[in-house]
């Protein structure tokens, strides 16, 4: 009987060093093959012939679910089977698939059914384990907010304004207990590996060593760590400028020049030394998820004390106030932004200064956005219902 492959499906979450892991896997592709491992990561540049186009699969899951689909039709199934041929035909016994957005497909019932249908196709010729890293929710949500800022579509929201509706929802991606239970509905507990995203809890205090250990591979001296950091953070000044610009611009096109050129001057190189949320707000978030985190710690890490994360909690007695961007800082920033045309500099500077002096604009824009989104949702539901009726 032919030996089954073992697939290690790394599903996230976001903001847990996934870019670093994927860059490492891509950088060491050939050396990993010599160790009997083949790695597939999103947007593989070095080995495009071996790219599984994982992000396309995830987008298909989300698109199909949004259109009301809950199962793969025959055409879709055949397309997916063709897309995973590189996995089936790989010469190694161990396969690593890594894409942090798989975690997001657990959000709705239809998406989960489609995701599990995809994993069933993989399990037709392999043994499959699921690996997920979890970051303490206050750090996770602050980091995710920063990532959304980079996307340029925050409509001027500050971190606490963006997080408020998230922690009220039971289906949010920061509700780790719920999502892990979704995985348990389809996979054996022994095939789900949960790792806390904390340096002190990593194997050898190294994320890469910890990940390799999770896929059954001790770090070898032959494997090299890429020098560049894949996903650096924003400085306080840059974060606030991008937030103000997002009142006016919802496209990444306006934001990208800032991200690409932030290393050019000392101003861009400021490190973030200020939390987006107060200690009280962070404690409120942690209390919201405390019981779920305790369940995960007991069930998957064997910790009777229910302690999933070990870093010290925020000190509510520490002084804190929101970071305030001063007009003079804005003018200094744009005077150094030589990657922009002079007239564009002037326009963007004026927009930032106007947003700072008119904070009420944000609520007005958000209200308008909510109305537009409600109308779009109703039109989409009508379109789906009409399509089903015709068929």
Buried (B, 14 or more C-beta within 10 A) or exposed (E): EEEEBBBBBBBBBBBBBBBBBBBBBBBBBEEBBEBEBBBBBBEBEEBEEBBBBBBEBBEBBBEBBEEEBBEBEEEBBEBBEEBBEBBBEBEBEBBBBBBBBBBBBBBBEBBBBBBBBBBEBBBEEBEBBBBBBBBBBBBBBBBBBBEBBBEBBBBBBBBBBBBEEBBEEEEBBBBBBBBBBBBBEBBEEEBBBBBBBBEEBBBEEBBBBBBBBBBEBEBEEEBEEEEEEEBEEBBBBBBBBBBBBBBBBBEEEBBEBBBEBBEEEEBBEBEBEEBBBBBEBBBBBBEBBEEBBBBBBBBBBEBEEBEBBEEEEBEEEEEBEBBEBEEEBBEEBBEBBEBBEEEBBEEBBEBBBEBBEEEEBBEEBBEEEEEEEEEEEEEEEEEBEEEEEEE
